[in-house]
Amino acid sequence: MTSEVCNLHKDKIVAGMKQVTVDKANGTVGDLYDSETDTWEAHPENYPRPSEKEVQEQKIQEEVHRLTREQAIRNLQDRNEL
């Protein structure tokens, strides 16, 4: 699968490959497209994996959210609003 037809090798186009629109409803990068039945077969093992930096950033964001929530709860309890 390519993001643009221009990235597809000419032999693939001659062999009958075609451009399809990929979205959550009909597949994602890594899924198998069956042109005969016009269906997608999910293959999560082929999905792009986040980089180590992206994983670290996600963990940081989760921790920031947790700490912010805990501080908000303490502030509301100190003001007797909870």
C-alpha positions, 0 to 999 in steps of 0.5 A, a space after each residue: 500500500 502506498 500513500 500516493 499512486 505516484 509512489 506505486 511501481 509501474 509494474 504494480 499499476 499494470 498488474 491491476 493495482 488500484 488506488 483506494 481510500 483508506 480510513 477507519 471504516 474500510 481499513 488502515 495501513 497494514 490491512 489486506 485489501 481483497 479487490 475481488 470482494 472489495 473488503 479489508 482483512 484486519 492484520 493488526 500485527 502489521 500496523 505501524 508501531 510507535 517509536 520509543 520517543 512517542 511511547 515516552 511522550 505518551 507516558 509523560 502525558 498520562 503522568 501529567 494528566 494524573 498529577 493534574 487531576 490529583 492536584 485538582 481534587 486536593 484543591 477542591 477538598 481544601 475548599 470543601 467543594 468535594 
